[in-house]
């Protein structure tokens, strides 16, 4: 397939997306469809088209071009809620799901390397299970549980589990060379984890957390023996039983504790325990300072997890794309974010924590087996110094959008150093 043919297909695909949105919006106005139905129809159409992208395009780069153009279109639609944008943005809650869906498709394409199990199963669950759960919950939901932004229905979550189980079994049987009892157990685990990812996500983050979380589970455990899968299920269930105890001890909601649990399960699934120490410091730093220097954001506990997840997935994808291990730079970013949170509560505490976290980078990063040079300590020190400086001199600017601002600052030095190192090599 020629260069210009693929360019044309990418542009035509954007046209298909706009046409889909226009058709849904027109029919919605004619038939008085509710906002949630409009949004999910666009979601289903977009997801199904995304599933076909590896067969439509011979190379990956035009897909990334398509996704970039789609993000531009999505941005325009946010300012046209009375027109075409109403198909996506008529719902009352604040959501970033349209952006996160495009990012998730690109990340899954990159990380899966067109492995059909790793690409198709997460996106099929995101497309079909999520839509089925939302529509079933809206129509038939009678029993509800509380999350930070409102309620979700047990009926919707049940439908999500059942649809995901069917999808997982079907894709695993079609793509795995060997099938047996472990296939069923893995499918059940995918359905269980997927249901929790969807149930505990917020502001549309399920469009990112759900496919990437399922990708990690499948990539790590697609060939695991049944004993390993059963042990994983047992450990996870035991952790869930402890959620109420941890929630009461820390003074945070059970929803937040479940989100923290899922985050660390995924981190530990893809890396050594030593690389989970600094992400744990980020959450601990927030819990330590949230009363001393409270954020004015609606859900600061969830924002911290969102920031940590974006940093984790971002460095994972960048390291994979470039082919250069990014663990040291990920550790620096986590150290900076943790120090920034502490420094907002007490500058002196931030300075002390900074020394400790620079030392932690020097101790724990080499445990991963990564070859690190003399750059590690000075770059870590520069990162935490930047965060201490900003948090001390401009603390009032971090009352809102705290995690976004701190995360942006914490990635500046590591990302610049990574770019320089890669360019030099």
WOJO-V247061 format. One line per field, one symbol per residue. phi: phi as a letter, one per 30 degrees, with the letter a starting at -180 (. if undefined). burial: I if it has 9 or more other ideal C-beta (glycine too) atoms within 8 Angstrom, else O. A space follows every 50 residues. Layout:
BEGIN
phi = ???
burial = ???
END
This chain:
BEGIN
phi = .deddddddddddddddddeddddddddddchddddddddddeddddddd ddedddcdbdeddddeddddddddddddcbddcddddcbdddddbcdddd ddddddddddddhidddddddddddddcdddddddddddbdbcbbcbeck bbcddddddeedddddddddddddcddbbaeddddddddeddddddeddc dbhidddcddddddedddddcdcdddddddddddddddddddeddddddd ibddedddddddeddddddcbdeddcddedddddddddcdddbddcddbd ddddddddddddddddddddddibecdddddedddddddedddddaeddd ddddddddddedddddddjddccdddddddddddddddeddddbeddcdb hedddddeddcddeddddddddddd
burial = OOOOOIIOIIIOIIOIIIOIIIOIIOIIOOOOOOIIIIIIIIIIIIIIII IOIIOOIOOIOIIIIIIOIIIOIIOIIIOIIOOIIIIIIIOOOOOIIIII IIIIIIIIIIIIOOOIIIIIIIIIIIIIIIIIIIIIIIOOIOOIIOIIOO OIIIIIIOIIIIIIIOIIIOIIIOIIOOOOOIIOIIIIIIIIIIIIIIII IIIIIIIIIIIIIIIIIIIIIIOIOIOIIIOIIOOIOOIIOOIOOIIOOO OOOOIIIIIIIIIIIIIIIIIOOIIIIIIIIIIIIIIIIIOOOOIOIOII IIIIIIIIIIIIIIIIIIIIOOOIOIIIIIIIIIIIIIIIIIIIIIIOII IOIIOOIIOIIIOIIIIIOIOOOOIIIOIIIIIIIIIIOIIIOOIOOIOO OIIIIIIOIIIIIIIOIIOOIIOOO
END
